[in-house]
Amino acid sequence: MSRLRENELSGLVSSADGSVRGTQSFVRTLSECWSRPSLTVLEVLWRWIYGVPALLVLWHAGQRILAAAPVNTAALSSMTVTDPLRASETMAEAMEVLLPPVGRAAVWLVPLLLGVWVVWSSVGRTFVLRRADARLHARVGTVMALQAIRVAALSAAFVLWFCCLEWAASTTVTGPLERGGEPRLVGYFALAIVTTLGLFTLWAVVSWFLSVAPLLAMLRDLSPWASLKAAARLGPLKGKLVEINLVMGIVKIALLVLAMVFSASPMPFESLATGAFLQVWWGVVAVFYFIASDFFHVARAMAYLKLWRAFEGAGVR
């Protein structure tokens, strides 16, 4: 056992001084996280303690909007995957009615949910990291400030993504329908997939320092601004952290594609793809996706932490 521990530390120090790629240490970290399921359980627990009530609030707000808006609910309920043209027309008509009240509700609901997320996620992430390494400082206020910055940047990315999807829909679906033509659904889904994957990859490339800054605050007992400065000045360790973040982006894309494939798998079977079955099936797929995503969130934080400990131990600056 001591020889195994010695080999692990030797590998981590090699990662820190540049002789081993960051992804090699990340694979080792994945194995360790798998052997410590309590970390993933805690990650899932604090995320779902927020997520389930947030979904209930959104569902209640959605029900109120649907009850007040003149939406043809019968047409929505009768939509089938075997008639995509009619389904797209029904969805376009419904969205035209729903978007104004949804926008008014989002003005107060989105900031409220994001604010609660910033506070609760900072507490939850601090708890998980200190469970992984008790030597870390509990800098909850600093983590909240850094989390607020990250949420603001991520919200801007989502706004850009929504604008791109809106443009794709107007170009390939609603525009042709208004001119009396047929919607180009294949073109819309192609644009939507390319846009989603492109922005997802871009976020993985540029957001790594926002993910590592809270960890540096807890490692070095730093303020928010000092943590951001330290995250941008990690010397030889920066490339390995970027590499791990890119791998995480690829993994998240793979999980997203896998979830999309599983979500669409019942659709060729007309007798199986009923509305009730699809709701249950999509719920199961969503739960699988979120649990797997939470596991990799823990693995990324653990990989950052182990690389930094090895970086300090090797004396690399």
C-alpha positions, 0 to 999 in steps of 0.5 A: 500500500505504501509503494502504491501511495509513493507511485501516486505521489511520484506521478502527481509531481511529474505532472506538476513539473511537466513530464506527464500530461495533465490528462494522465493525472486526471484519469488517476483522479477519476479512479480515485473519485470512483472509489470515494462515492461519498464525494459524488453523493454530497455533490448530488445532494447539495445540487438537488436540494437546490434543483428540485425546489427550483424546478417546482417553482419554475413548474408553478410559474409555467402553469400560471402562465399557461392558465392565463395565456390563450394557448391551444393546449389541445393542439400541443397535447395532440402533437406527435413525432410522426408529423414534424411539420404540423408539430413545428407549426403548433410550437411556433404558434404557442411560442408567439403567445408564450414568450411575452409572459415568460419574459415578464416572469423571467425579469424577477424569477431568473435573478432570484433563482441565480441569487439563491444558486450563488449562495447555496452553491458556494456553501455546497462546494465549500463543504465538498472540497473540505470533505475532500481535503480538510486542510482547505480554508473555508472562504465561503464569502470569497467563493460566493463573490467568485461564483457570482462572477462565473454565473454572470459570465455563464448567463451572458453565454446563455443569452448569446446561445438563445439569440443564436437559436432564435436566429436559426429558428427565424431563418429555417422555421418561422421565416419560411412559414410566414412566407407560406413555405415549408420549414427546413427542420433539418437545417434548424437542428443542424444549426442548433447542434453546431451552435450548441457544441461550438459555444460549449467548447468555447466556454470550456476553453475560456472559463477554466480560470473561473473554475480554479479561482475558488479553489485557489481562494481556499488553498491560499486563503485569498480574497476574490480579486487576489484569487482571480489574479492567482488563477491567471498566473499559474505558470507551468501549471496553467497548461495542465489545468486548461488541458483538464478543462478541455477534457471536461468539456469533451466529456460534457459534450459526450454526455450531452450527445449520449443523452440526446441519443437516448432521448431520441431512441424511442421515437422510431417506435410509433406504438411506444413513443406516446406522450406519457412514455416519453415524459418518463423516459426523458426524466430517466435520461435527465437524471442519468445525465445530471448524476454523471455530470455531478461526478465529473464536476467532483473529478475536475475539482479533485484534479485541480486540487491534486495538481496544485498540491503536487505543484507545491510539493515539487517546488515548481514556480 
